[in-house]
Amino acid sequence: MSDLGAGFGYLVKGQRWVARHGRWFGFGLLPGLVTLVVYAGALVGLGYGADDLVGWATPFADDWSSPWQGMLRTGLTALVFVFGLFLAVITFTAVTLLVGQPFYESLSEEVERSEGGDVPESGLPFWRELWISARDSVRILLRVALYGIILFACGFIPVVGQTAVPAIGFCVSGYFLAEELTAVALQRRGMVLKDRLALLRGRRTLVLGFGVPLTLAFLIPVVAVFLMPGAVAGATLLARDLAGPAPAPDKGPAPGAADSGGAPARPAQAG
């Protein structure tokens, strides 16, 4: 199986895992539902207030005659709403992961527990883990924004801008989406953002096979809510195979093991 197919397989495995563990599926839905309600309210508010915002931002058009004033402000109002919708789509996953940190952490731990072996622990207090997640999410969003600006500029190139650029954009989004999702399991293994990105670069095709289909599905936030629990489960399985399961804790030397001098313990002689 190619790496692309194997990456998609992790996405399918994650959805199957939550389907077999219905309680955890419902548990993982809660953060996405909360975020969706907040985002929906914000978009409704933007829809009602975008025209007032545009009117406030374009006082120079107050004296324009019809239809030029209406064309300008209607176009800008539509642009403001589309931009807000775009921001909602690209930030939905990061915000959901941040809001649902304890939920997805517990879900990811349960996936690892069901796969066998010890569940790794970061050893950090919850507030520290939350701060690291928020900081890393901002760093990822800045990277995505930088790539977005470059790709937007390339979009004006004839033919290439309408064919290759959108495909590259989905690959970039899928790659960083996979990073955000696998971070839940990799942070427990003590991996910082730089190390996580290096790990994913080593299996880029595998990561794209997981992240790109998920990005296409996440374009619809309602779909993202229902796929998120399985996405976290699949990303945990992917992270386990990339970084390996957690090593068993050191329980000290077994009875009869070598002493401090390196010689094996000798049994006591009778008599």
N, C-alpha and C positions, 0 to 999 in steps of 0.2 A: 504494500500500500504506500502511495506517495505521502510525503509530509503534509501536503495540502489536505488529502483525504483523512490522514491520521488526526490532523488538527480539528477538522470538522467532527471526527469521531468522538473527541473529548467533549464537544458541545452536546452531541447526542447522548453520550454517557451521563453527563450531568443532568440532563432533563429526565433521563430514565431513573436516575438515583432519586430525585425528588418525587417522581411519580410513585416510586415504591415506598417512599417515606412521606406520606401525606401530611403528617403533623408538621414536619419541617418545611414542607412546601408552603403551608399556610403561615408558618412562623416567618418565612423569608419574604412573604408578600407584603407584610405590614409596612416596612420602610418605603417601598415603592409606591404603595397606595397613599401614604402620607405626603410624599414628595409630589406625586401626581396632583393631589388636591391643591397643594400650595402653588404649583406651577400653573394649574388651570385657573385658579383665582387671579394670579398675576397676569396671565394672558387676557383674561376677561377685562381686568382693570385697564390693561394697556389698550385693548380694543376700544374701550369707552373714552379713554383719555388721550389717545394718540393725536386726534385732530386738534385738541386744545394745546398739546405740546408743540405741534407743528406751527400752530398759529402764534404761539409765544416766541418760537425760534425764528419766525420769518416776518418781523414787523415791517421790513422793507416792502413787502407785497401788499400792505394794507390798502394802498391807493391804486393798485393795478386794476385794470378794467377786466370785465368778463370776456372770454372764458379763461384768460391766462392765470388769474389768481386761483381759480378753482382747479385748473389742471396741475399747477405747481403743488398746491397743498394736498390735493387728493393723491397725487403721485408720491409725495413725501410721507403722507400718512400710511399708505400701503407699504412703503419701504421700511418705515419704523416698525410696523407690525411684523413684517417678514423677518427683519433683523432680530426682533425679540423672539420670534419662533425659532430662528436658527440658533440663537444663544440657548434657548430652552433645550433644544435637541442635543447640542454638544456638551452641555453641562449637566444634563439630567442624571447620567450614570455616576459622575463624580459626586454630585450632591446626595444621590441616593445611597452611595457607598458610605459617605460621611455620616449621614443621618442614621444609617443602619449598621454602623460599625459593630456594636455589640451583638446584633442579630446575625450578621454575616460571619462574624468571628465564631460564634457558637455553631452555626451551620457548617462552616468549614472544618471546625474541630470534629464535629460528628462524622463528616465524610472521612476524615483521616482515621478516626476511631473504627469506622466500619471496614476500612481497608486493611486494618491490622497494624500492629506496631505502636510505638509510643507517640502521643500527640505532642509536637514541639510547643514550647512556651517561650515567649519573648522575655519574660521576667520583668517587663516594664509596667508601671501603673497605668490604669485605663486612660487617665488624662494625657499621659505622655504619648501613648499609642494614638490617641485621637489627634493630638497636635502634629505628630509625624505624618499621619494620613492626610490631614488638611494641607500641610506644607507640601507634601509630595504631589497632591492633586493639583495645587496651584502651579507647581513646576511643570507638570504634564500639560495642563491647559495652556500655559505659555508656549510650550513647544508646539502644540497643535495650532495655536494662533499664528506662530511664526511660519509654519508650513502652509497654513491657510492663506496668508498674505502672499507668499511666493506662488502658490498654485493659482490664486486669484489673478495675479499679474500674468501668469502663463496662459490663463484662460482666454486672453485676447489674441493668442497666436492662432491663425487660421488652421482649421482641421485638427491640429494637435490639441488645441484648447477645448475642442468639443468631443474629443475621443479619449486621448491618453490621460489628460489632466483629471477628469472625473474618476477614472479608474485608479490613478495614483492617489487621489484624495481618499477614496474608500480604503485603500491599503494603509495609508498613514493613520486614518481614524481607527481601523481595525487593530493595528499594531499597538497603539497606545491604549485602546480599550482593553486589550488582552493584558497589558501591563497593569492597569488599574485593578483588574479582577484577580490576577495571580498574586498581586501584592498582599492580599489578605492572608494567604498561606506563606508567602516568602518572607514577610516581615516577622512572622513567628520564628523563622529560621535565622533571624538576625541579619538579613540582607538589606542593605540600604539601597536607595534608588539607583545609584550608579552601578552597583553589582547586579541588580535585577535587570537593568537595561542590557548590560553585557551578557547576561545569561540568555535573555530572549534573542539578542542579535545572533547568538551562536546557532539558534534553531529558528531562523526568521520565517522560513516557509511553513513550518509547523505552526508557529504563532499566528501567521496570516490565515491559515486554514481554519483556525479557531475564531479569530477576531473579525475577519471581514464579513462572513455570513451574519454574525451577531450584530455588527454595525448596520447592515442593511435592514435587519429586523427592528433594531432600536430606533430607526427613523420614525417609527410610530410609538410614542411614549406609552400608550396603553399596552401595546405588545411587550414593551420593555419590562413593564411591571410583572407580567406573568412569566417572562423568560428569566428574570433576574435570579430567582433562587437556583434554578438549574444552571445558569451561567456561573454562579459562584461555585457550585458543586463541581462543574466541569473544569473550571479554572484551578480548583484545588487538586483535582486528579492530574491535570497538566503540570502543575507546579511540583507535585510529588515525583513525577517522572523526570522532570528537568533537573531538580535539585536533589532528588532522593528522599526517602522517608527519614524521619528523625532517628538519630542513633539511640540505641538503648542507653539509659542512664547508667553511669558507673556505680556499681554497688560495692566496690572494694574487692579485695582479694578473697577468693573462695577458700573454705577450710582446706588446709593441706597445701596451699599455694606457697610459692617461694617466699622466704623471709627476706628481711632487708638486705642481707648479704648475698642474696641470689640463690642460695642453696635450698633445695626442697626440704620440707620438714621431715625428720626421721621419726618413725614410730618408736614408742618406748619399748625397751627390751624387757622381756619377762625375767623375773627373778632379781 
